[in-house]
Amino acid sequence: MFNSAVLESVSDINLLTDMLRAEFSLEDWDAMIHIADKLYLSIRTLYDENQLRQAKGQPRIDTKKLKRSVAFYFGYAMVAKGIALQKMGDYTAARDCIEKYTELGWIYGLDVEGQADVAHFRMLARANTYVLDLLEGKMDTLPEYVQFIHQSEEEELLPGIITILEAAIKYDYNVDWALKEFQPTLDSLDGNYETDANIRYYIDHLYLMALYNLKNANYSNALNISLKALGMSDKLKDDTGYKKLNALFVSFSVHATKDQLEAYNVLNNKILGRVLKDEKGIMYDGSSFVSAR
């Protein structure tokens, strides 16, 4: 007889994974921790039940409805929880999460895809250990981390830049040399990303780049980066990023040039015009409201 809780976990696993991605894009760290725990419990329940059935010689529960390997869900749950804890400043708990996905080879019955996922999470564990070291002020690890990013998959670039900038801002550390190494690749990015997570990384790296420049009194560069990021946030429909960047630009607008203020006004007029486009009986001509009748 099938365990109803296990059957429910099978149907929930893919949904919980999608929910984690959504909460990451919204930067809701408490929700991420809650959902990550549910995902880990669900995949653990499924895995343990199948191990028990195999030991008893009973038919295993069909996992074909899962979009990824069992190892992926174990790792993804702990990576997501670790990131949320890191963002909340609980580095000790975040390290505990890293330990849980450093080595997932204990999972029985992994196919080629599963083995690849194990290797991927092993790499992420190394990367996120560097991240926590830097965020705890161990800036002597920066050269090693820069080399690690160079040698890693492309998807590690933006999270790596974000970590470097966060540590630099937090500890008043000059990382110009590190940023310069990645500048050609960063300049080639156009923000055409397909997932909310990638959009979040792209906008956040611009936001932190602006903050880093502001903290170093490079106001012109900071406001130019903010304007670029505001335009990309609008294009990519990233409301979370837009709110932060808008507040940043307005707060430091006293340092803006006439051209920068004009560019900011043009962007906001464009947004307002688009928002009012479908309003009945009213139009926006760029400077005032006019009747559409």
C-alpha angles and dihedrals in degrees: 000000000000119000105240092211090056093048090050090050090055092055093043101049098079091042093051090051091054090047091054091054091050094050090049090056089051092046092232098154097175091054091048092055092049094048093043090055090050091049092049092049092048095051091042091052091049094047095047092048092052091048089052092048092050091051089052093046092245126140113276121238110262111251096181090110090066111099093212140025122287088248090058093059094047090051098039093053093053095042090053093046091047092052091050092049090047091052089051091052097248096131095164092058090043089056089052088057091050090056089058095058100032090092120017095161090110089078108109124231101017117170126208092283091050093050090050090052090051090054091047094053090046087058091047090051090056091046094048092048087059088048094055092044091056094043088053089056100260092139093162086079092062097094090051091048092049089054090048091054090050090054097042134085117285091253090069094062101082096039087049094051090047091054093048091050094045091052093045092051093045096049101030090243124159110234099166092123092055094047090049091057091059098035097101091054093043091050090055093058113104101181096245095140126157101210133059090232093057091046089052091053093046096051094041093054089055092046092052092044088056091048091049091053092046091051088053091048093247090139099163093053092044094053093045089053090047091052091050091048093048090053092048092046089054092046093048093042091238103157093171092059094040093057093053094044094046091052089048095051094045092047092055099032089113085078094048123113123231090258092051092050090048091051090050092050092047091053094049092046089053091051093047091049090052093047092051094043094098097039112117119237097006137084134181117222096189097271108034144012118263132186115263092206 
